[in-house]
Amino acid sequence: MSKQTCHYIVRANIVLPNKYIGEIVFQNIEHQFSNENPILAREAAFDYYDSYIHGLLLGIGLTDDEVINITDRDVRTLLNPYIDPKTSTEVELLGEKFIIPDYIGNGIWVEMVIDAEVENKLVIHSITYDSSDIPMPPSKIDLESEYEFYITNNYDTKDYKRTIIYIPDEEYEEDDQTFLETPFDWTGYDSKYWWEKSNSEETTIEEQVSKDYNLMPTMEEALGRGECEYTEFKPGLINRASSNRNIELEVAKTLCAFYNSKGGYLFIGISDKKEVVYGLDFSEISKDEFLRQFTRIKTMYLPPSIVLTTYGGFFEYKGKEIFVVSVMPSLKEPIFLWKRDENNKIIKEFYVRSDASSRHLYDLEELVKYCRNRWK
């Protein structure tokens, strides 16, 4: 049986000041790296990434010695002006003027592409706009998929194999993660609630939502109402080969709709057609694997800014075990569903809760009006 092959891509969309015209210009690059031995292509890609970052840092006044000793977290801070120029573009839509930040779509990426699955790029390292104090980690799923590719095909990983303890959200206990090393600094991600440490003195979003939204029912009340604006039932979480139904996408749509409306509860393990309590079967997968799949779905469809605040837990109901996701409404901004087209380009869709269903707002005028009224 022949081995699978792959290649690596380094991409960048950044902004550069042009002192001659007094404006910023956009720089777009993309370079591909291939080799019969994938680890050599990977090394070439990161060598190019390092030299590209090196040049950008020299361009803002650092010396060679300073660049050599710099950390990944410092790089992200120093390169922020290349990602976010602190400018925006005014556009007119339907008679209304909107301000679009110029950081949207900017960043620097290192991607791994399995040649037989070119539509599925694995982002193994990136620098993009991130307003949080602690950098958002790369996708655990993408990193583990890359490592699994090397192991499955018996490719040499040299000395890049690394095992860390990473806790992606509050549902996980300590969990060893194995992948191939990248420049990302994982220091401090091995404790629960690491994403809140820098804001421990501030009021959390959940606390603020509780003050501003007091109409959301309790979980017991939501169960008693059946499917409604606050309640959604799903028989399972994971897609099955025996069904054409994309249950994972349905789950993601429901979460987005709750965020953009008044919040709600997603009950997994209850039929959404007859409201029969099936419960969850853990004979095929463990609870830990169920949580991992839930994290995979969150990471795939939801923006990084809310992945870590979307969580659920196991509960017993009518003698059956179900999984409940509690969603508080988004206070500050609309939440879009992230999908990818056949060219691996991100497509964003907007959903709201309407009675007992998640409604997709296709019409741009309707979407704009809804957002203006919802986030005044």
N, C-alpha and C positions, 0 to 999 in steps of 0.2 A: 504494500500500500504506500503510495507516494505521500510525502509530507506536504502539508499546507505551506504556502509562502505568504509573505507580507512585505509591506514597505512602510516607510515613515515619511511624514510631511511636517515641515515647519512653516507656519503661516503667521503673518502679522498684518494687522490693520491699525496704524497709529497715526497721530497727527504731529506735524513738525512745523515750527515757526519759520516763516520765510522773511528774513530781515529786509530783503530787497523790495518786496511788495507790501510788507507790513501786515500780512495775513498768515493764517495757518494753511498748510497743504496736507493732504492725506497720502500716506505711503502704504502701498499694499505689496506684499511679497508672498511668494509661495515656492518652496523648494522641496523636491522629492528625493528620498534616499533609499536605494535598493541594494541588496547583496544576497548571494546564496546563503550566507550565514547571517541571519537576521540581527544578531547582536552587534555585528559590525555596522549594519545600516543604522541601528539605534545609536551607536556611538557617534557615527558621522552626523546624525541629526542633532544630537545634543552638543557636539562640537560646534556645529554651525549656530545653534541657539546661543551657546556661550559667547561666541565671537560677536554675534549680533547684539546681545545684551551689553557686551564689553564696549562696543562702539557707541551705543546709546549713552552709556554712563560717562564715557570720555567726552561726549558731546555736551554734557551738562556741567563739565568742569572737574570731574574726578581724575586722579592720577592713576597710572597703571598699578602701583602698589595698593592704592585704596580699593581698586576694582577687584584685585586678586583676593583680598581678604574680606570681601563683602558677603553678607548673608542673604538668603533668599527673601527674608522679610524686609530687609533694608532695600533690596532691589525693587520690591513692589512699591515701597513708599517713594523712592527716588524716581521711578519711572511713571508715577501717576500723571505728571503733566503730559506725557506722550499718549496716555490713555484718555484722560479727562482734561481737555484744554480749558475747562471752566467757561466754555462758551455754549451758545445754543442757537438754534435756527428757528425763526418764526415762520409758521406756515398758516395759510388760511384754508379752512375747511368748513363748508356749509355756512359761510358767512361769519364763522367764528375764528379767532386767531388763537393758535396754540404754540407753545414754546417747547421744542424738542431738544433735549440735551445732546451735544455732539459726541458724548462718550458712547452712545449706543452703537453696538457693532464693533467697537474697537477692542483690541487685545493682541496677545501673542500666544500661539498655541503650538504644542508638539503633539502630533497625532499618530497613532498606529492603525494601519488599514490592512485587514486580512484580504488578500487578493481575491479570494472566492466570495467575499462579502463586502465589496467596495462601497456598498450603500451604508455600511455600519462602521463609522470611524470611532475609534477609542481615543478619547482625549486623556492623555497620560500626564500632561503638565500644561498649565496655562497661567497667564497674567491678564486679568480683565478688571473692569471697574468693580470695586468692592468698597462700599462705604463703611463696613464694619471695622472694629478695632483689631479683630483677629482674622487673619486670612481664611477664606473658605477653602477647606481641603479639596483636592481633586476627587473625582468619582471613585469610590472604593470598588464599585462594580467594574469600571473600565480597567483599573489597575489589576484587579484579580483576573479579569478576562485575558489581559495581555500575558500575565504570568502563566495561566492555564494553557495558553497557546504554545508557549515554549516547552512546558512540561509534556503536554500531550504529543507534540511532534518531536520530542527528544532533542531540542535545540540547546546549544550551550548558552548558559546565562552568565558565564564567567563568575565574577565576584559581586554581581549586582543584586543577588537575592537578599531581601531584607524582611525581617519579621518584626512587627510593632504591635503595641496594644493601642487600639483606637476605639473610642466610644462615640459612634455617630449621633446617638440621641439617647434620651432618658429611658428608653425601653430596653437598652442593652446593658448587660454586665460586661466585664472586661472580656475582650475577644481578640485573639491573635489574628493579625492580618499579614499575609505574605504576598509580596509583589517585587518587582524590579525597581531598584532605587531611582529616584528622580531628584531634582534640586529642591523639592518642597521640604520644608522643615516641619517635622511632626512633633516637635517638643511641645508638651502641654496638652496634647489631644487625648491623653490616656485617663482623663478624669471626667466624671459626669458634669454636665452643665458648664463645660469650658467656654461656651459661646456667651455666657452671661457674666463671666467674671469681671470683664472690663466695665460692665454697667450695673454692678451689684448695688450701687447707691441709688439707682434710678428706679422709677416705677416701671414694672414690666408691662408689656403689651397686654398680657392677660389681665392684670390688675386694672389697667385703664379701660379695657373692654367691659369688665364687670361693672365698672362705675357708669359707663355710658350706655350699656345695653342691658336692661333688666327684664326684657321680654322673653328671652330665651328660656324654654322650659327645662326642667330637670330631665335626666335621662329616663327616669321612670315615667314621667308625664309624656315624654316623646314616644316611648314604647306604646303607651296606652292609646295614643292618638292614631296609630297606624301611619302609613306614608302620607306626609303632608309637607308644608313648606320647611319644617324643621327636621323631618325624619325621612330617611331613605334605607330600604332593606336591600341586601344583596345576598344571594345564596352562597357565594364563595368569593375568593380573592384572586385566584390564579386562573389564567386561560387553560382550557383543556382541549386536547386534540380531537376529542369526540364532539366538540361543539364549535360552531362558527361564531359564537358570541365572544366579543372582545370584552370580557368582564373587567380586565385591568384598566382599559380605557374608560369604561363606565364608572369605575371607582374614582378615577382621577377627575372626570367631569363633575361628579357629585361634590368632591372636595372643593373644586374651584367655584362651583355655584354657591356653596355655603359661604365661602370666604367673601364673595361679592354680594351676598345678601345679608341675612340676619343671623348667620351661623346655623349649626344644626348637628345632628348625630347620624353617623353612618353605621348601621348594624350589619355585620357580616356573619352569615350563618342562618339567615331568615329569608325565605323565598319572597321575592319582590312581586310575584304574581298572585300567590294565594295567601301570603303572609303566614306560611307554615314554618315553625321553628325546626329546622333541620339540625342545627348545631354544626360544629366543625369536627372533621374527622382527622385525627392525628396519627392514624395508622401508617400513612404513606410519608408524611413529613412531620417533623417535630415542631414544637412551638417556636424554637429558635429559628428554624428554617422559615416558618411562616412570617416571623418578624423581619427576617432578611429579605424575603420577597416583598413585604410591604415597603421596606426601605428602598428596594430596587424600583418599585413602581413610583414612589414619591420622587426619587432622583430623576427618573426618566421623564416625568410629565410636569413636575412642578418647578417653579423658579427657585434657585438656590436660597433666596432670602427667606423662604418660608418652609423649606424642607425640614429644618431642625425644630420647628415649632408645630409640626403636624405629627401627632402620635396617638396611639390608642392602647387599649388594654383588654385582657380576657375577663369575661364575666359569665356567671351562670344564670341562665334564664329558662324557666320551665324545665329544669332538669337537664338542660343542654348547655354546652359551652359555646359562647359566641364572642366575637371580637367587636369592640365599639370604638369608633374614632370620633372624638369630640372636636368640633371646629368652631372657634370663635370668629366673628366677622372681622374682616380687615378694616382697620381704622383709617389708615393713611393713603392707601393706593389700591387700584384694581389689580386683581390677580389673574394672570393669563395661563391657559393650558399650553404647554410646549409640546409640539409634535415635529416630526421630521418628514420631509417629502422624499421623492425618489432620488433627489440629488443631495440628500443629507442636509438640506437647509432647514433651519428652524421655522416652523409656522406657529403663530400664536393665535389661539382661539379664546373667546370670551363667553363665559356661562353665568347665568343667574338662576336662582331658584324661583320656580313658578308653580304654585300649588304643590303637587307631588312629583314634579319632574325637574330636571336640569335643562334649562332652555338656552340654546346657542343663539347669541345675538349676531346675526350675519350682517344686518343692515348697519352701515357705518353711522348714519345719522341717528339711528336709534341707540347705538352704542354710546355715541358722544353725549347724547341727552341723558342717558342713564348715569354715566360717570359724573357728569356735571352735577346732577341732583344728589347722587349718592355720596360723593366726596367734595362737598362744598368747602 
